[in-house]
Amino acid sequence: MPAIGLCAQVSCIWEATARKPGNVHRGLDFEDAPYVDFLLSAVAIGPVLDTAVERGVGQTILDAVRATRRVVSTNTNLGIVLLLAPLAAVPAGEVLRTGVARVLSGLDVADARAVYEAIRLAVPAGLGRVPEQDVAEEPTQSLRQVMALAADRDLIARQYANGFREVFDEGVTALSRALERLGFMEDAIIACHLHLMAARPDSLIARKRGPAEAEEAARRARQVLQQGWPSDPAARAALADFDAWLRTDGHARNPGTTADLVTASLFAALREGIIALPSRLPWQRASYA
């Protein structure tokens, strides 16, 4: 199994590079977050996540956000770090799913305090106020407990509450099936992204644009898949239209939470040996490069 930090770096770089609808990728920057910032962030967090077993989840998240802030000025990876830290805290040799359940059960108030500090440092978009355990205040419950309070409105928080169910049951499954069926790494990553978007509304879109537009984004993702992406030319055109719709109004419909779940799914697939390094799969399909 590759080192934990290397798994994290590769997962982040693959996810950022694939031309997923609505996200930054190697062919398209956001004006406030260019592609190179995501590469720098991936490199920065690798050494921190490599020692997550010793650091603990909360301190790993805080240290990873601090490391990111030393190389970029915007929030490129808070959601990714929140997802990868519990997974990285599972020691090598332990089954990842049972291991992360053990890690989550051991989280405490100190973990919550460190994560609150990390969130305030990262300044994520669309973060509002809540009546109980708000990040602007000091937490009085464990990290898993405060995440459970947000599980109905935030897919990343939900992973802490349900043992990373969407990552293991949906993300890793969609990724492994797409790898087998399509045979191209970028195709598999885009397919995983579309399946996760289609399954439930993206939390970041919901926070920034409201639940109706998040539901519409999920509907459009389902439509692309139902049209036969990537084999059918009409479906590829539908994906391009979907991408353009997500990017209007200053990329306010950026499906960032879905991208974070894709990264976690890639990390889990690498840790569990579903994907081997170095990957021998070709990256992209020449017919629509």
Secondary structure as UniProt FT lines:
FT   HELIX           4..17
FT   TURN            21..22
FT   TURN            26..27
FT   TURN            31..32
FT   HELIX           35..49
FT   TURN            50..51
FT   HELIX           52..55
FT   HELIX           57..69
FT   TURN            70..71
FT   HELIX           78..88
FT   TURN            92..93
FT   HELIX           96..105
FT   HELIX           109..122
FT   TURN            125..126
FT   TURN            135..136
FT   HELIX           143..149
FT   TURN            150..153
FT   HELIX           155..162
FT   HELIX           166..172
FT   HELIX           173..182
FT   HELIX           185..199
FT   HELIX           203..209
FT   HELIX           211..226
FT   TURN            227..231
FT   HELIX           233..251
FT   TURN            252..253
FT   HELIX           256..271
FT   TURN            272..273
FT   HELIX           286..288
//
